[in-house]
Amino acid sequence: MICLSCTGSTNNTNLDTIIRNRDFIDIIEIRADFLESEELAGLGDFPVKAGLPCILTYRKPEDGGNNRGALTSGGKIDVDGRCQIFADAIAGGGWKYVDLEDDALSRSEIELVRAVEYEGGRVIKSFHDFNGVPDGIAERMLANSYGDRFIPKAAVMPIDSEGLIKILEAHLRLAEIKKSSNGFSCINGPFLTDYILVGMGAIGVPSRIMAGAWGSMLTYASDGDIKAAPGHLSPAELALNYNYKDLRPETSVFGIIGNPVMHSKSPAIHNAAFKAEDLDAVYLPFETTKPEVLIENAAELNLYGLSVTVPHKQAVIKSAYWLDDSVSAIGACNTLVRRTAPAGSEQGSAALTSREPASSKADGLWHGYNTDWLGFLAPIDRLLDEGRIKTPLDGGRALVIGAGGAARAVVYSLVRRGMDVTIVNRTVEKAVKLAEQFGCRGAGLDQAGSGYSIVVQTTSAGMAPDFEGNPLPDFDFTGVELAYDIIYVPEKTMFLKKAEQAGCAIMNGIGMLEAQAAEQFRLFTGRVMQ
Ligand code: NAP
C-alpha cells in the first residue's frame, strides 16, 4: 500500500492533498504535529471525509516530528495532551490506526492503546533512528508486536549501502515470519501478520520503493514541499514511475549506482521501457559510496544489472568477471550485467521474458561494458541519416574540450571513426595524458585552434546551476562546425548558444543519455528499447 503522509497545517489542506493524490494512494497518515492547534479538534470526522483508511500520528521532535507542533514546546511534546486529543479523535471510530512510539508507556498512553483497540483500531508501535541502522531491528520489531497485538514499525537511516542491506535482511526475516503466520504454520514461533519497515534518506530510497515487495505493509510518500520524512517520493512517482503495486519479491532489480544519483533521469527511462515490454523488473536509484557492497549482495537484492555513474566508473571494474573491449580501451565501466550467457555473448543478462522473473537465469557473474561511446555516436548518426546535419564523422578534424571520464568515451568514439582529434583541457597534463593514450594531440584551453568539423564540449562547465559557464568563451566558430555539448541540463548551454549564433548545427547531451540507456537496456534484457 502507498501511504500518503499529510503535513498540512489545516485539515482542509490535507483533504486537498488527498484529492490530488487519490488515484495513487491506499491509506493516509495525518501528521498531527504539523496541524495548527485549532485544527486538532476537527480530527474526529476526518477519516469519513478522507474516504480511505487513516493513521493518526503526532511525531516527537526527536523522532523527526515538527518542532513547532501545537503540542510541542522546548523540543518535548505534551504526552497527556496528545493522548487527550487522540482519544477525542478516535471516539468516533473512524481512525483505523494510531501510531505511538515503542517507548510510549505512560499511564495515559496505555489507556489510549485500550481506547484505540476498543474502537476496533490497531496501534502501530514505532521506532526511529536517524543516525544509522541499528543491529537487531527484526528482533526489536518482533518484541514490539507483542504477539501480533501491535503493528511494529521501524524507520531507520542507512548511512551507507551496508545499512540498506541490513534493512533488506530484516525484511527477509520478518517477511518469512509473516508468511508462516498468515498460513498459521508458526505454532511455536513468533507470530506477525503486519509490519512496516523503511530506510530513510537518499540511500534508503530503494527500500521505500521495494517496501511492499520486501514485505512491509506500506511505504510512506509525501506530496509537496514539506516531506514528512527524508527520502519520501511522491505517490505518483511510486505508482507511475516505479510501478509500486506490481512489484513482488521475485521482481528482477536493476538500478543506477553513483553519488549522487537522485537527480538521474535513468530510472524514468528504464522503468518506462520495462513497462512498455511488460517485464517484471524495476530500476532503482542506489546512492552509494560503496558500490562493492551492492554488487556483493546482488543475489539477496535480486539484482541483475547496473548503470554506473560518477564517481564509480573506474572503481567497479575490479568487480567484473569479464570486460568488454570498450571498458579496457576507455578505462571506465558504465554498465554491469549479471549474465548466464558465455562471456562476450550479446544475449540479455537474464534473457527476460514477459512477467517472468530473472532469478533462475543468472549465474551471478558480472560482466562490464561501456555504452557511453555508442550513446555519443548514435545521435550524430541519426541526424546524419535524417539529413538534418551534413558533417560526416569519418575522417576530418575534431576538437574535444575536457579530459574527464566522459571525454575518454568521446575520444574513443571519434578515434574509432578515424578522426584527427585534438583534446584541450583546463588541466593541461590531463589532456596530454589522454591524448597520448589515444594517439592524438593534447593541450591547454588556450590552444584550441580552428578548422574542425565537430567540436565536442565534455566538461561540466555550463551544467545546471552553472548556467553562465563556458570552458571556451572565446572560441571562434565559423558556422560549419557541428557543436555538440554532452550536458543536457540546461538544454542549451552558453557554449551551444554561442555556436548557434555563429550558424553552427548544435546538439545537446539528451540524445547521448537516451542512446546509452537504450544500449544498456539491450544488454540488461536482450530487447530493443521502444
Ligand atoms: P569529470 O570526470 O569530473 O570531468 C570533468 C571535466 O570538466 C574535466 O575535464 C574538468 O577539467 C572539466 N571542468 C570542470 N569544471 C570546469 C570549468 N569550470 N572550466 C573548464 N573545465 C572544467 O566528469 P565527467 O564524467 O567527464 O562528466 C562531464 C560532464 O559530462 C558532466 O556535465 C556530465 O553530466 C556530462 N555527461 C553527460 C553524459 C550524457 O549521457 N549526456 C554522459 C556522461 C557525462 P579539469 O581536468 O581541469 O578538472
Residues whose N, C-alpha, C, O or C-beta is under 5 A from the ligand:
A	BS01	NAP	G402 A403 G404 G405 A406 A407 N425 R426 T427 K430 T458 T459 S460 A461 M463 P471 I486 I487 G509 I510 M512 L513
